[in-house]
């Protein structure tokens, strides 16, 4: 059996399904915040917005990730760290 918090988490983590009704997202987001003991001031927040990146952005990000990964490995090697293959 799902609790109200489980249902709220499902709604908030699936904006592609529930995004057409911002009030549903807001109510469930508030339910999650209240469960953590936090309050929500609806007058200070705007409507939900989600960034959907075009393919060109992800290509640039992949290049940047590869560059950073290489740089991290180089710095670690220079400092004498023995990184496992899965790290950075």
PDB file of N, CA, C and O in Angstrom:
ATOM      1  N   UNK A   1       0.832  -1.191   0.000  1.00  0.00           N
ATOM      2  CA  UNK A   1       0.000   0.000   0.000  1.00  0.00           C
ATOM      3  C   UNK A   1       0.874   1.251   0.000  1.00  0.00           C
ATOM      4  O   UNK A   1       1.844   1.348   0.752  1.00  0.00           O
ATOM      5  N   UNK A   2       0.520   2.188  -0.841  1.00  0.00           N
ATOM      6  CA  UNK A   2       1.292   3.430  -0.924  1.00  0.00           C
ATOM      7  C   UNK A   2       0.803   4.433   0.108  1.00  0.00           C
ATOM      8  O   UNK A   2      -0.395   4.570   0.355  1.00  0.00           O
ATOM      9  N   UNK A   3       1.757   5.126   0.699  1.00  0.00           N
ATOM     10  CA  UNK A   3       1.409   6.205   1.627  1.00  0.00           C
ATOM     11  C   UNK A   3       1.235   7.488   0.815  1.00  0.00           C
ATOM     12  O   UNK A   3       1.642   7.540  -0.345  1.00  0.00           O
ATOM     13  N   UNK A   4       0.634   8.524   1.411  1.00  0.00           N
ATOM     14  CA  UNK A   4       0.522   9.799   0.698  1.00  0.00           C
ATOM     15  C   UNK A   4       1.880  10.369   0.283  1.00  0.00           C
ATOM     16  O   UNK A   4       1.992  11.026  -0.751  1.00  0.00           O
ATOM     17  N   UNK A   5       2.899  10.116   1.085  1.00  0.00           N
ATOM     18  CA  UNK A   5       4.242  10.599   0.745  1.00  0.00           C
ATOM     19  C   UNK A   5       4.772   9.864  -0.479  1.00  0.00           C
ATOM     20  O   UNK A   5       5.407  10.481  -1.335  1.00  0.00           O
ATOM     21  N   UNK A   6       4.527   8.563  -0.582  1.00  0.00           N
ATOM     22  CA  UNK A   6       4.946   7.805  -1.763  1.00  0.00           C
ATOM     23  C   UNK A   6       4.262   8.330  -3.023  1.00  0.00           C
ATOM     24  O   UNK A   6       4.886   8.468  -4.075  1.00  0.00           O
ATOM     25  N   UNK A   7       2.973   8.616  -2.896  1.00  0.00           N
ATOM     26  CA  UNK A   7       2.231   9.156  -4.043  1.00  0.00           C
ATOM     27  C   UNK A   7       2.767  10.527  -4.432  1.00  0.00           C
ATOM     28  O   UNK A   7       2.923  10.822  -5.617  1.00  0.00           O
ATOM     29  N   UNK A   8       3.053  11.373  -3.430  1.00  0.00           N
ATOM     30  CA  UNK A   8       3.586  12.710  -3.697  1.00  0.00           C
ATOM     31  C   UNK A   8       4.941  12.613  -4.383  1.00  0.00           C
ATOM     32  O   UNK A   8       5.220  13.351  -5.328  1.00  0.00           O
ATOM     33  N   UNK A   9       5.780  11.705  -3.906  1.00  0.00           N
ATOM     34  CA  UNK A   9       7.110  11.526  -4.507  1.00  0.00           C
ATOM     35  C   UNK A   9       6.984  11.085  -5.964  1.00  0.00           C
ATOM     36  O   UNK A   9       7.744  11.535  -6.821  1.00  0.00           O
ATOM     37  N   UNK A  10       6.031  10.210  -6.238  1.00  0.00           N
ATOM     38  CA  UNK A  10       5.813   9.751  -7.608  1.00  0.00           C
ATOM     39  C   UNK A  10       5.383  10.906  -8.513  1.00  0.00           C
ATOM     40  O   UNK A  10       5.880  11.039  -9.632  1.00  0.00           O
ATOM     41  N   UNK A  11       4.473  11.728  -8.034  1.00  0.00           N
ATOM     42  CA  UNK A  11       3.987  12.862  -8.834  1.00  0.00           C
ATOM     43  C   UNK A  11       5.127  13.838  -9.124  1.00  0.00           C
ATOM     44  O   UNK A  11       5.304  14.275 -10.261  1.00  0.00           O
ATOM     45  N   UNK A  12       5.895  14.173  -8.093  1.00  0.00           N
ATOM     46  CA  UNK A  12       6.951  15.179  -8.246  1.00  0.00           C
ATOM     47  C   UNK A  12       8.094  14.669  -9.114  1.00  0.00           C
ATOM     48  O   UNK A  12       8.722  15.456  -9.823  1.00  0.00           O
ATOM     49  N   UNK A  13       8.373  13.390  -9.076  1.00  0.00           N
ATOM     50  CA  UNK A  13       9.495  12.858  -9.853  1.00  0.00           C
ATOM     51  C   UNK A  13       9.101  12.451 -11.267  1.00  0.00           C
ATOM     52  O   UNK A  13       9.938  11.946 -12.015  1.00  0.00           O
ATOM     53  N   UNK A  14       7.864  12.658 -11.641  1.00  0.00           N
ATOM     54  CA  UNK A  14       7.401  12.359 -12.998  1.00  0.00           C
ATOM     55  C   UNK A  14       6.684  13.569 -13.600  1.00  0.00           C
ATOM     56  O   UNK A  14       5.487  13.503 -13.878  1.00  0.00           O
ATOM     57  N   UNK A  15       7.411  14.679 -13.802  1.00  0.00           N
ATOM     58  CA  UNK A  15       6.760  15.884 -14.343  1.00  0.00           C
ATOM     59  C   UNK A  15       6.235  15.692 -15.753  1.00  0.00           C
ATOM     60  O   UNK A  15       5.329  16.408 -16.181  1.00  0.00           O
ATOM     61  N   UNK A  16       6.798  14.725 -16.486  1.00  0.00           N
ATOM     62  CA  UNK A  16       6.321  14.501 -17.851  1.00  0.00           C
ATOM     63  C   UNK A  16       4.885  13.978 -17.853  1.00  0.00           C
ATOM     64  O   UNK A  16       4.170  14.141 -18.841  1.00  0.00           O
ATOM     65  N   UNK A  17       4.464  13.358 -16.766  1.00  0.00           N
ATOM     66  CA  UNK A  17       3.099  12.849 -16.662  1.00  0.00           C
ATOM     67  C   UNK A  17       2.173  13.890 -16.052  1.00  0.00           C
ATOM     68  O   UNK A  17       1.066  14.106 -16.546  1.00  0.00           O
ATOM     69  N   UNK A  18       2.622  14.539 -14.977  1.00  0.00           N
ATOM     70  CA  UNK A  18       1.760  15.418 -14.201  1.00  0.00           C
ATOM     71  C   UNK A  18       2.009  16.902 -14.461  1.00  0.00           C
ATOM     72  O   UNK A  18       1.370  17.750 -13.838  1.00  0.00           O
ATOM     73  N   UNK A  19       2.925  17.228 -15.368  1.00  0.00           N
ATOM     74  CA  UNK A  19       3.302  18.623 -15.607  1.00  0.00           C
ATOM     75  C   UNK A  19       2.223  19.485 -16.224  1.00  0.00           C
ATOM     76  O   UNK A  19       2.308  20.712 -16.178  1.00  0.00           O
ATOM     77  N   UNK A  20       1.216  18.867 -16.797  1.00  0.00           N
ATOM     78  CA  UNK A  20       0.149  19.658 -17.432  1.00  0.00           C
ATOM     79  C   UNK A  20      -0.751  20.323 -16.408  1.00  0.00           C
ATOM     80  O   UNK A  20      -1.516  21.228 -16.740  1.00  0.00           O
ATOM     81  N   UNK A  21      -0.660  19.875 -15.165  1.00  0.00           N
ATOM     82  CA  UNK A  21      -1.491  20.437 -14.100  1.00  0.00           C
ATOM     83  C   UNK A  21      -0.556  20.942 -12.996  1.00  0.00           C
ATOM     84  O   UNK A  21      -0.259  20.204 -12.057  1.00  0.00           O
ATOM     85  N   UNK A  22      -0.091  22.185 -13.100  1.00  0.00           N
ATOM     86  CA  UNK A  22       0.868  22.700 -12.124  1.00  0.00           C
ATOM     87  C   UNK A  22       0.377  22.646 -10.679  1.00  0.00           C
ATOM     88  O   UNK A  22       1.184  22.502  -9.760  1.00  0.00           O
ATOM     89  N   UNK A  23      -0.921  22.758 -10.467  1.00  0.00           N
ATOM     90  CA  UNK A  23      -1.445  22.715  -9.102  1.00  0.00           C
ATOM     91  C   UNK A  23      -1.195  21.355  -8.459  1.00  0.00           C
ATOM     92  O   UNK A  23      -0.929  21.278  -7.259  1.00  0.00           O
ATOM     93  N   UNK A  24      -1.276  20.287  -9.243  1.00  0.00           N
ATOM     94  CA  UNK A  24      -1.017  18.944  -8.712  1.00  0.00           C
ATOM     95  C   UNK A  24       0.445  18.828  -8.300  1.00  0.00           C
ATOM     96  O   UNK A  24       0.755  18.292  -7.237  1.00  0.00           O
ATOM     97  N   UNK A  25       1.340  19.332  -9.142  1.00  0.00           N
ATOM     98  CA  UNK A  25       2.763  19.317  -8.787  1.00  0.00           C
ATOM     99  C   UNK A  25       3.017  20.134  -7.528  1.00  0.00           C
ATOM    100  O   UNK A  25       3.744  19.694  -6.637  1.00  0.00           O
ATOM    101  N   UNK A  26       2.428  21.314  -7.450  1.00  0.00           N
ATOM    102  CA  UNK A  26       2.643  22.199  -6.302  1.00  0.00           C
ATOM    103  C   UNK A  26       2.134  21.565  -5.011  1.00  0.00           C
ATOM    104  O   UNK A  26       2.813  21.613  -3.985  1.00  0.00           O
ATOM    105  N   UNK A  27       0.950  20.976  -5.056  1.00  0.00           N
ATOM    106  CA  UNK A  27       0.386  20.340  -3.857  1.00  0.00           C
ATOM    107  C   UNK A  27       1.272  19.202  -3.361  1.00  0.00           C
ATOM    108  O   UNK A  27       1.525  19.077  -2.163  1.00  0.00           O
ATOM    109  N   UNK A  28       1.734  18.387  -4.282  1.00  0.00           N
ATOM    110  CA  UNK A  28       2.549  17.241  -3.880  1.00  0.00           C
ATOM    111  C   UNK A  28       3.945  17.648  -3.453  1.00  0.00           C
ATOM    112  O   UNK A  28       4.529  17.034  -2.561  1.00  0.00           O
ATOM    113  N   UNK A  29       4.483  18.680  -4.084  1.00  0.00           N
ATOM    114  CA  UNK A  29       5.781  19.208  -3.669  1.00  0.00           C
ATOM    115  C   UNK A  29       5.665  19.765  -2.253  1.00  0.00           C
ATOM    116  O   UNK A  29       6.548  19.550  -1.422  1.00  0.00           O
ATOM    117  N   UNK A  30       4.574  20.481  -1.979  1.00  0.00           N
ATOM    118  CA  UNK A  30       4.352  21.016  -0.637  1.00  0.00           C
ATOM    119  C   UNK A  30       4.203  19.879   0.375  1.00  0.00           C
ATOM    120  O   UNK A  30       4.709  19.984   1.492  1.00  0.00           O
ATOM    121  N   UNK A  31       3.532  18.816   0.010  1.00  0.00           N
ATOM    122  CA  UNK A  31       3.375  17.668   0.912  1.00  0.00           C
ATOM    123  C   UNK A  31       4.738  17.084   1.276  1.00  0.00           C
ATOM    124  O   UNK A  31       4.977  16.740   2.433  1.00  0.00           O
ATOM    125  N   UNK A  32       5.640  16.971   0.283  1.00  0.00           N
ATOM    126  CA  UNK A  32       6.985  16.460   0.568  1.00  0.00           C
ATOM    127  C   UNK A  32       7.767  17.417   1.463  1.00  0.00           C
ATOM    128  O   UNK A  32       8.458  16.983   2.384  1.00  0.00           O
ATOM    129  N   UNK A  33       7.659  18.707   1.195  1.00  0.00           N
ATOM    130  CA  UNK A  33       8.356  19.701   2.022  1.00  0.00           C
ATOM    131  C   UNK A  33       7.840  19.648   3.462  1.00  0.00           C
ATOM    132  O   UNK A  33       8.632  19.686   4.404  1.00  0.00           O
ATOM    133  N   UNK A  34       6.521  19.562   3.637  1.00  0.00           N
ATOM    134  CA  UNK A  34       5.945  19.502   4.977  1.00  0.00           C
ATOM    135  C   UNK A  34       6.379  18.245   5.720  1.00  0.00           C
ATOM    136  O   UNK A  34       6.579  18.278   6.934  1.00  0.00           O
ATOM    137  N   UNK A  35       6.524  17.149   5.004  1.00  0.00           N
ATOM    138  CA  UNK A  35       6.980  15.909   5.628  1.00  0.00           C
ATOM    139  C   UNK A  35       8.397  16.064   6.186  1.00  0.00           C
ATOM    140  O   UNK A  35       8.778  15.376   7.133  1.00  0.00           O
ATOM    141  N   UNK A  36       9.165  16.966   5.593  1.00  0.00           N
ATOM    142  CA  UNK A  36      10.532  17.228   6.078  1.00  0.00           C
ATOM    143  C   UNK A  36      10.561  18.340   7.121  1.00  0.00           C
ATOM    144  O   UNK A  36      11.630  18.723   7.597  1.00  0.00           O
ATOM    145  N   UNK A  37       9.380  18.859   7.475  1.00  0.00           N
ATOM    146  CA  UNK A  37       9.317  19.928   8.467  1.00  0.00           C
ATOM    147  C   UNK A  37       9.593  21.304   7.891  1.00  0.00           C
ATOM    148  O   UNK A  37       9.898  22.237   8.635  1.00  0.00           O
ATOM    149  N   UNK A  38       9.490  21.444   6.582  1.00  0.00           N
ATOM    150  CA  UNK A  38       9.737  22.723   5.925  1.00  0.00           C
ATOM    151  C   UNK A  38       8.420  23.322   5.453  1.00  0.00           C
ATOM    152  O   UNK A  38       7.458  22.601   5.188  1.00  0.00           O
ATOM    153  N   UNK A  39       8.387  24.640   5.353  1.00  0.00           N
ATOM    154  CA  UNK A  39       7.189  25.309   4.888  1.00  0.00           C
ATOM    155  C   UNK A  39       7.391  25.804   3.464  1.00  0.00           C
ATOM    156  O   UNK A  39       8.515  25.877   2.967  1.00  0.00           O
ATOM    157  N   UNK A  40       6.282  26.141   2.819  1.00  0.00           N
ATOM    158  CA  UNK A  40       6.323  26.635   1.448  1.00  0.00           C
ATOM    159  C   UNK A  40       5.553  27.942   1.397  1.00  0.00           C
ATOM    160  O   UNK A  40       4.405  28.014   1.835  1.00  0.00           O
ATOM    161  N   UNK A  41       6.185  28.972   0.861  1.00  0.00           N
ATOM    162  CA  UNK A  41       5.523  30.263   0.661  1.00  0.00           C
ATOM    163  C   UNK A  41       5.212  30.382  -0.826  1.00  0.00           C
ATOM    164  O   UNK A  41       6.075  30.744  -1.625  1.00  0.00           O
ATOM    165  N   UNK A  42       3.968  30.071  -1.185  1.00  0.00           N
ATOM    166  CA  UNK A  42       3.584  30.041  -2.599  1.00  0.00           C
ATOM    167  C   UNK A  42       3.650  31.415  -3.260  1.00  0.00           C
ATOM    168  O   UNK A  42       3.725  31.507  -4.486  1.00  0.00           O
ATOM    169  N   UNK A  43       3.625  32.480  -2.467  1.00  0.00           N
ATOM    170  CA  UNK A  43       3.714  33.824  -3.038  1.00  0.00           C
ATOM    171  C   UNK A  43       5.122  34.145  -3.522  1.00  0.00           C
ATOM    172  O   UNK A  43       5.304  35.052  -4.335  1.00  0.00           O
ATOM    173  N   UNK A  44       6.108  33.422  -3.041  1.00  0.00           N
ATOM    174  CA  UNK A  44       7.498  33.721  -3.399  1.00  0.00           C
ATOM    175  C   UNK A  44       8.048  32.828  -4.495  1.00  0.00           C
ATOM    176  O   UNK A  44       9.154  33.071  -4.978  1.00  0.00           O
ATOM    177  N   UNK A  45       7.318  31.809  -4.899  1.00  0.00           N
ATOM    178  CA  UNK A  45       7.827  30.917  -5.942  1.00  0.00           C
ATOM    179  C   UNK A  45       6.974  31.028  -7.186  1.00  0.00           C
ATOM    180  O   UNK A  45       5.773  31.289  -7.104  1.00  0.00           O
ATOM    181  N   UNK A  46       7.582  30.833  -8.319  1.00  0.00           N
ATOM    182  CA  UNK A  46       6.858  30.894  -9.580  1.00  0.00           C
ATOM    183  C   UNK A  46       6.374  29.518  -9.992  1.00  0.00           C
ATOM    184  O   UNK A  46       6.462  28.550  -9.237  1.00  0.00           O
ATOM    185  N   UNK A  47       5.867  29.460 -11.193  1.00  0.00           N
ATOM    186  CA  UNK A  47       5.396  28.187 -11.739  1.00  0.00           C
ATOM    187  C   UNK A  47       6.591  27.268 -11.971  1.00  0.00           C
ATOM    188  O   UNK A  47       7.696  27.753 -12.215  1.00  0.00           O
ATOM    189  N   UNK A  48       6.395  25.957 -11.900  1.00  0.00           N
ATOM    190  CA  UNK A  48       7.510  25.047 -12.144  1.00  0.00           C
ATOM    191  C   UNK A  48       8.024  25.166 -13.574  1.00  0.00           C
ATOM    192  O   UNK A  48       7.254  25.372 -14.512  1.00  0.00           O
ATOM    193  N   UNK A  49       9.315  25.036 -13.720  1.00  0.00           N
ATOM    194  CA  UNK A  49       9.932  25.102 -15.051  1.00  0.00           C
ATOM    195  C   UNK A  49      10.959  23.989 -15.137  1.00  0.00           C
ATOM    196  O   UNK A  49      11.712  23.752 -14.193  1.00  0.00           O
ATOM    197  N   UNK A  50      10.985  23.315 -16.262  1.00  0.00           N
ATOM    198  CA  UNK A  50      11.915  22.211 -16.460  1.00  0.00           C
ATOM    199  C   UNK A  50      12.745  22.484 -17.699  1.00  0.00           C
ATOM    200  O   UNK A  50      12.219  22.901 -18.731  1.00  0.00           O
ATOM    201  N   UNK A  51      14.034  22.249 -17.595  1.00  0.00           N
ATOM    202  CA  UNK A  51      14.941  22.470 -18.709  1.00  0.00           C
ATOM    203  C   UNK A  51      15.021  21.196 -19.538  1.00  0.00           C
ATOM    204  O   UNK A  51      15.435  20.142 -19.054  1.00  0.00           O
ATOM    205  N   UNK A  52      14.628  21.314 -20.761  1.00  0.00           N
ATOM    206  CA  UNK A  52      14.762  20.200 -21.696  1.00  0.00           C
ATOM    207  C   UNK A  52      15.795  20.638 -22.720  1.00  0.00           C
ATOM    208  O   UNK A  52      15.531  21.496 -23.563  1.00  0.00           O
ATOM    209  N   UNK A  53      16.967  20.041 -22.635  1.00  0.00           N
ATOM    210  CA  UNK A  53      18.090  20.491 -23.443  1.00  0.00           C
ATOM    211  C   UNK A  53      18.044  19.891 -24.848  1.00  0.00           C
ATOM    212  O   UNK A  53      17.674  18.730 -25.020  1.00  0.00           O
ATOM    213  N   UNK A  54      18.422  20.689 -25.850  1.00  0.00           N
ATOM    214  CA  UNK A  54      18.522  20.150 -27.209  1.00  0.00           C
ATOM    215  C   UNK A  54      19.724  19.215 -27.327  1.00  0.00           C
ATOM    216  O   UNK A  54      20.600  19.209 -26.462  1.00  0.00           O
ATOM    217  N   UNK A  55      19.759  18.444 -28.377  1.00  0.00           N
ATOM    218  CA  UNK A  55      20.828  17.463 -28.577  1.00  0.00           C
ATOM    219  C   UNK A  55      22.211  18.124 -28.625  1.00  0.00           C
ATOM    220  O   UNK A  55      23.188  17.541 -28.156  1.00  0.00           O
ATOM    221  N   UNK A  56      22.299  19.335 -29.187  1.00  0.00           N
ATOM    222  CA  UNK A  56      23.594  20.015 -29.281  1.00  0.00           C
ATOM    223  C   UNK A  56      24.172  20.269 -27.887  1.00  0.00           C
ATOM    224  O   UNK A  56      25.383  20.178 -27.686  1.00  0.00           O
ATOM    225  N   UNK A  57      23.309  20.583 -26.940  1.00  0.00           N
ATOM    226  CA  UNK A  57      23.770  20.831 -25.575  1.00  0.00           C
ATOM    227  C   UNK A  57      24.368  19.566 -24.977  1.00  0.00           C
ATOM    228  O   UNK A  57      25.416  19.622 -24.333  1.00  0.00           O
ATOM    229  N   UNK A  58      23.715  18.433 -25.180  1.00  0.00           N
ATOM    230  CA  UNK A  58      24.230  17.191 -24.610  1.00  0.00           C
ATOM    231  C   UNK A  58      25.551  16.797 -25.265  1.00  0.00           C
ATOM    232  O   UNK A  58      26.409  16.211 -24.605  1.00  0.00           O
ATOM    233  N   UNK A  59      25.731  17.109 -26.554  1.00  0.00           N
ATOM    234  CA  UNK A  59      27.005  16.827 -27.207  1.00  0.00           C
ATOM    235  C   UNK A  59      28.127  17.655 -26.587  1.00  0.00           C
ATOM    236  O   UNK A  59      29.224  17.150 -26.348  1.00  0.00           O
ATOM    237  N   UNK A  60      27.842  18.934 -26.328  1.00  0.00           N
ATOM    238  CA  UNK A  60      28.829  19.804 -25.684  1.00  0.00           C
ATOM    239  C   UNK A  60      29.134  19.315 -24.278  1.00  0.00           C
ATOM    240  O   UNK A  60      30.285  19.341 -23.841  1.00  0.00           O
ATOM    241  N   UNK A  61      28.107  18.872 -23.574  1.00  0.00           N
ATOM    242  CA  UNK A  61      28.298  18.375 -22.212  1.00  0.00           C
ATOM    243  C   UNK A  61      29.163  17.118 -22.216  1.00  0.00           C
ATOM    244  O   UNK A  61      30.019  16.953 -21.348  1.00  0.00           O
ATOM    245  N   UNK A  62      28.946  16.234 -23.182  1.00  0.00           N
ATOM    246  CA  UNK A  62      29.755  15.013 -23.261  1.00  0.00           C
ATOM    247  C   UNK A  62      31.231  15.336 -23.479  1.00  0.00           C
ATOM    248  O   UNK A  62      32.105  14.698 -22.891  1.00  0.00           O
ATOM    249  N   UNK A  63      31.503  16.320 -24.319  1.00  0.00           N
ATOM    250  CA  UNK A  63      32.888  16.739 -24.572  1.00  0.00           C
ATOM    251  C   UNK A  63      33.501  17.309 -23.296  1.00  0.00           C
ATOM    252  O   UNK A  63      34.644  17.006 -22.956  1.00  0.00           O
ATOM    253  N   UNK A  64      32.728  18.140 -22.594  1.00  0.00           N
ATOM    254  CA  UNK A  64      33.230  18.748 -21.363  1.00  0.00           C
ATOM    255  C   UNK A  64      33.469  17.682 -20.293  1.00  0.00           C
ATOM    256  O   UNK A  64      34.467  17.743 -19.576  1.00  0.00           O
ATOM    257  N   UNK A  65      32.577  16.722 -20.181  1.00  0.00           N
ATOM    258  CA  UNK A  65      32.746  15.644 -19.202  1.00  0.00           C
ATOM    259  C   UNK A  65      34.016  14.859 -19.489  1.00  0.00           C
ATOM    260  O   UNK A  65      34.761  14.540 -18.562  1.00  0.00           O
ATOM    261  N   UNK A  66      34.277  14.542 -20.746  1.00  0.00           N
ATOM    262  CA  UNK A  66      35.492  13.809 -21.115  1.00  0.00           C
ATOM    263  C   UNK A  66      36.737  14.613 -20.765  1.00  0.00           C
ATOM    264  O   UNK A  66      37.719  14.059 -20.270  1.00  0.00           O
ATOM    265  N   UNK A  67      36.696  15.928 -21.023  1.00  0.00           N
ATOM    266  CA  UNK A  67      37.845  16.788 -20.716  1.00  0.00           C
ATOM    267  C   UNK A  67      38.096  16.836 -19.212  1.00  0.00           C
ATOM    268  O   UNK A  67      39.239  16.741 -18.767  1.00  0.00           O
ATOM    269  N   UNK A  68      37.036  16.981 -18.438  1.00  0.00           N
ATOM    270  CA  UNK A  68      37.175  17.043 -16.978  1.00  0.00           C
ATOM    271  C   UNK A  68      37.688  15.716 -16.436  1.00  0.00           C
ATOM    272  O   UNK A  68      38.571  15.688 -15.579  1.00  0.00           O
ATOM    273  N   UNK A  69      37.136  14.620 -16.937  1.00  0.00           N
ATOM    274  CA  UNK A  69      37.561  13.289 -16.491  1.00  0.00           C
ATOM    275  C   UNK A  69      39.056  13.101 -16.734  1.00  0.00           C
ATOM    276  O   UNK A  69      39.772  12.593 -15.871  1.00  0.00           O
ATOM    277  N   UNK A  70      39.524  13.513 -17.915  1.00  0.00           N
ATOM    278  CA  UNK A  70      40.937  13.388 -18.250  1.00  0.00           C
ATOM    279  C   UNK A  70      41.796  14.252 -17.327  1.00  0.00           C
ATOM    280  O   UNK A  70      42.848  13.817 -16.857  1.00  0.00           O
ATOM    281  N   UNK A  71      41.343  15.467 -17.076  1.00  0.00           N
ATOM    282  CA  UNK A  71      42.100  16.385 -16.231  1.00  0.00           C
ATOM    283  C   UNK A  71      42.188  15.862 -14.793  1.00  0.00           C
ATOM    284  O   UNK A  71      43.242  15.946 -14.162  1.00  0.00           O
ATOM    285  N   UNK A  72      41.078  15.321 -14.279  1.00  0.00           N
ATOM    286  CA  UNK A  72      41.074  14.768 -12.920  1.00  0.00           C
ATOM    287  C   UNK A  72      42.070  13.625 -12.820  1.00  0.00           C
ATOM    288  O   UNK A  72      42.822  13.537 -11.848  1.00  0.00           O
ATOM    289  N   UNK A  73      42.081  12.746 -13.818  1.00  0.00           N
ATOM    290  CA  UNK A  73      43.024  11.620 -13.808  1.00  0.00           C
ATOM    291  C   UNK A  73      44.476  12.107 -13.860  1.00  0.00           C
ATOM    292  O   UNK A  73      45.347  11.560 -13.184  1.00  0.00           O
ATOM    293  N   UNK A  74      44.724  13.142 -14.671  1.00  0.00           N
ATOM    294  CA  UNK A  74      46.086  13.683 -14.779  1.00  0.00           C
ATOM    295  C   UNK A  74      46.542  14.271 -13.449  1.00  0.00           C
ATOM    296  O   UNK A  74      47.665  14.019 -13.013  1.00  0.00           O
ATOM    297  N   UNK A  75      45.685  15.048 -12.806  1.00  0.00           N
ATOM    298  CA  UNK A  75      46.037  15.662 -11.520  1.00  0.00           C
ATOM    299  C   UNK A  75      46.258  14.580 -10.467  1.00  0.00           C
ATOM    300  O   UNK A  75      47.210  14.655  -9.690  1.00  0.00           O
ATOM    301  N   UNK A  76      45.381  13.572 -10.438  1.00  0.00           N
ATOM    302  CA  UNK A  76      45.525  12.487  -9.464  1.00  0.00           C
ATOM    303  C   UNK A  76      46.833  11.741  -9.679  1.00  0.00           C
ATOM    304  O   UNK A  76      47.513  11.388  -8.716  1.00  0.00           O
ATOM    305  N   UNK A  77      47.188  11.498 -10.937  1.00  0.00           N
ATOM    306  CA  UNK A  77      48.438  10.794 -11.241  1.00  0.00           C
ATOM    307  C   UNK A  77      49.640  11.626 -10.801  1.00  0.00           C
ATOM    308  O   UNK A  77      50.595  11.095 -10.233  1.00  0.00           O
ATOM    309  N   UNK A  78      49.590  12.959 -11.070  1.00  0.00           N
ATOM    310  CA  UNK A  78      50.683  13.840 -10.664  1.00  0.00           C
ATOM    311  C   UNK A  78      50.868  13.874  -9.148  1.00  0.00           C
ATOM    312  O   UNK A  78      51.985  14.040  -8.658  1.00  0.00           O
ATOM    313  N   UNK A  79      49.770  13.716  -8.408  1.00  0.00           N
ATOM    314  CA  UNK A  79      49.845  13.739  -6.934  1.00  0.00           C
ATOM    315  C   UNK A  79      50.117  12.372  -6.349  1.00  0.00           C
ATOM    316  O   UNK A  79      50.257  12.223  -5.135  1.00  0.00           O
ATOM    317  N   UNK A  80      50.194  11.361  -7.221  1.00  0.00           N
ATOM    318  CA  UNK A  80      50.529  10.020  -6.747  1.00  0.00           C
ATOM    319  C   UNK A  80      49.345   9.195  -6.276  1.00  0.00           C
ATOM    320  O   UNK A  80      49.532   8.167  -5.625  1.00  0.00           O
ATOM    321  N   UNK A  81      48.132   9.624  -6.593  1.00  0.00           N
ATOM    322  CA  UNK A  81      46.950   8.853  -6.200  1.00  0.00           C
ATOM    323  C   UNK A  81      46.763   7.696  -7.179  1.00  0.00           C
ATOM    324  O   UNK A  81      46.980   7.838  -8.383  1.00  0.00           O
ATOM    325  N   UNK A  82      46.359   6.559  -6.641  1.00  0.00           N
ATOM    326  CA  UNK A  82      46.095   5.386  -7.456  1.00  0.00           C
ATOM    327  C   UNK A  82      44.594   5.233  -7.573  1.00  0.00           C
ATOM    328  O   UNK A  82      43.978   4.589  -6.723  1.00  0.00           O
ATOM    329  N   UNK A  83      43.982   5.806  -8.606  1.00  0.00           N
ATOM    330  CA  UNK A  83      42.534   5.758  -8.778  1.00  0.00           C
ATOM    331  C   UNK A  83      42.106   4.458  -9.431  1.00  0.00           C
ATOM    332  O   UNK A  83      42.784   3.970 -10.335  1.00  0.00           O
ATOM    333  N   UNK A  84      40.994   3.888  -8.991  1.00  0.00           N
ATOM    334  CA  UNK A  84      40.467   2.716  -9.695  1.00  0.00           C
ATOM    335  C   UNK A  84      39.901   3.139 -11.046  1.00  0.00           C
ATOM    336  O   UNK A  84      39.580   4.314 -11.226  1.00  0.00           O
ATOM    337  N   UNK A  85      39.772   2.232 -11.987  1.00  0.00           N
ATOM    338  CA  UNK A  85      39.273   2.583 -13.323  1.00  0.00           C
ATOM    339  C   UNK A  85      37.885   3.218 -13.313  1.00  0.00           C
ATOM    340  O   UNK A  85      37.558   4.002 -14.204  1.00  0.00           O
ATOM    341  N   UNK A  86      37.068   2.889 -12.317  1.00  0.00           N
ATOM    342  CA  UNK A  86      35.707   3.425 -12.280  1.00  0.00           C
ATOM    343  C   UNK A  86      35.645   4.861 -11.774  1.00  0.00           C
ATOM    344  O   UNK A  86      34.624   5.526 -11.945  1.00  0.00           O
ATOM    345  N   UNK A  87      36.718   5.354 -11.153  1.00  0.00           N
ATOM    346  CA  UNK A  87      36.710   6.710 -10.597  1.00  0.00           C
ATOM    347  C   UNK A  87      36.938   7.729 -11.681  1.00  0.00           C
ATOM    348  O   UNK A  87      37.769   7.546 -12.571  1.00  0.00           O
ATOM    349  N   UNK A  88      36.181   8.815 -11.593  1.00  0.00           N
ATOM    350  CA  UNK A  88      36.297   9.961 -12.506  1.00  0.00           C
ATOM    351  C   UNK A  88      36.660   9.498 -13.868  1.00  0.00           C
ATOM    352  O   UNK A  88      36.805  10.314 -14.779  1.00  0.00           O
TER     353      UNK A  88
END
